[in-house]
Amino acid sequence: MAQFFKIVVELVQHHKVNLQALFTSGGMPSAHSAFVAALAVGVGQTKGWGSPEFALALVFAIIVMYDAAGVRQAAGLQARILNQIIDELFQEDHHLNQDRLKELLGHTPVQVIVGFCLGVAVSWVASFAYT
């Protein structure tokens, strides 16, 4: 569902349908955050909010969301700077590898929060199937 919403966001922002958004990382909302939030809430609903299983799912969700907004976002910023350096070097006819790095690796905190909210909402709506 989060990947589908990425197409909608692309349509609103750029006024065109971008089906590549289904298969790329990064962007609004965070599919990783939505998945782990839905997982944690689903485990909490089925095993109990005080269960060891929920505690594990919650810690896993926190780690994934921290990574999405922290480490992967920083790697994306580094890729953007390296791409700028490569662009500037090639303006002067250097003979280096000019392959560009992928810049959209992680998420902003807002994208992670929206993904989290989407995952919680989906899990609560789907709860009738497993309770």
N, C-alpha and C positions, 0 to 999 in steps of 0.2 A: 504494500500500500504506500509506503514511504517513497519507493522508487517511482510509482505512478504520480505522486504529488510533485516530484521533481519535474516531470513533463509539464504539469500545470504551471508551476512557478516559472519555468523557462518560457512558456507561452505568454504569461502575463508580463514578464520582464522584457522579452525580446520580440514578442508578437510573431513567433513562429514555433512550429512543433519540432522539438529536438528529441528524436527517439533514442539518441545516444545517451541521454540522461538516465535511461533504464539500466545501463550497464557501467556507469562511471561512479567513482567514489567522490565524496565531497558533495557540497551543494545542500540546498534546503529541501526537506528536512534531513537529518542524519538517520539513514536507514539502520546503521549499526545501533544507534541509541534506541530507536524504535523497537528493534528486535530484542535487545537485552532488557529493556523496560517491560515489554510484553511478557518475556520469559519470567522475569522476577515476579511480576504481579500474578501471572498464572500459577507459578509455584506457590506463592503466598496464599492464593485462593484455594488451591487444592490440598496443600500439605499443612497449611496454617502459617500465620504471620510470625509465630515464635519458633518455627521448626528450623532444624539445622539446614535443611534443603533450601529454605527461603534465605537464610543467612548467606549460604554459598552463592545463590543466584544474585542476591543483592550486591555482594562484594564483586562478583564477576561483572555485573552491570556497571558499577562505579568505575572499575578498572578500564572497561571498554570505552565508557564515555569520557573519562579523563584522557585516555590515549587519543580518542578522536578529536578532542578539543585542544589538547596540549601538544603531544609529541608529533602527531601527523600534521597539525596545523603549522608547527615550527618547520617541519621538513618542507612543507609547501612554500613557506616564505623563503626558505633557503633556495629552493628550486627557482623561484621567481627572480631572486637576485643573481643567481648563476646564469639564468637565461639572459638577463640584462647585460651581464659582463660578456657573454658570448656574442650577443648582438653588436655590442660596441667593438669588440675585437674584429668581427667580420666586416665592419665598415671600412677597416684599413687593410683588407685583403690578406689576412693571415690564413695559414693552412692548418687549421685545427678541426677536429670533429665538431660539426655544427648541429648534432642531434639535440633537440630541445628536451628538457626535463619536464615531467608532468607536474604542474603547479597546484592543481586542485586535489590535494591528498587528504586533508583534514577538514574540520568544521569549525565554524565560529561557535562561541558559547550559545548564542541564540539558536543556531541550527541544531545543536545538541539538545537544548531544552525543548524545542518544538518536536524533535524526534522522540524524546522521552515522553512528552505529553501524548503524542500520537500512539506510541506503544501502550501506554497505560489505558488510553481510551479503547483501543482495539481489544485489549485483553479483557476489559470490563464488559464490552459489548458481546464478546465471544464466550463469556463465562458460563452461559447457559449450556454450552456444549460439553463442559467437563465438570459441572457441579451437581 
